[in-house]
Amino acid sequence: MIKGLQGISGITVSGGNTALPYVGPNSNNPITGILRIHGTEIEVFNGSNWQMLSTSYATVGLDQDVLEIVQWARKQRDEEMAWKSLANDNKAVKIALDNLEQARQQLDITAKLAREYEQTTS
């Protein structure tokens, strides 16, 4: 049984209830700890009585920074897909996209050389 949840970087957890009834082992009553559905409730047998389990559920989600990053990535993906689709029917757009890709490769190489130069001169 999950007793509690904790969020980590980028993940938020809210709500829930960790105050569940503790049911210890009972060798005299082998059905201790068994669960049942009673109407719309979940109950556990504590050896002498049925105890209702909490119906409070935790909510797990992404924090605002992660949501903004995902939205940005979707926008970038949609834009690139639209450009590629347009490039299929338009030679000028195809040439521009090819030029953009070549410029990115040149930028990557230039940035790598600049970083290497900074490391060797410092």
Buried (B, 14 or more C-beta within 10 A) or exposed (E): EEEEBEBEEEEEBEEBEEEBEEBEEBEEEEEBBEEEEEEEEBBBBBEEEEBEBEEEEBEEEBEEEBEEEEEEEEEEEEEEEEBEEBBEEEEEBBEBBEEEEEEEEEEEEEEEEEEEEEEEEE
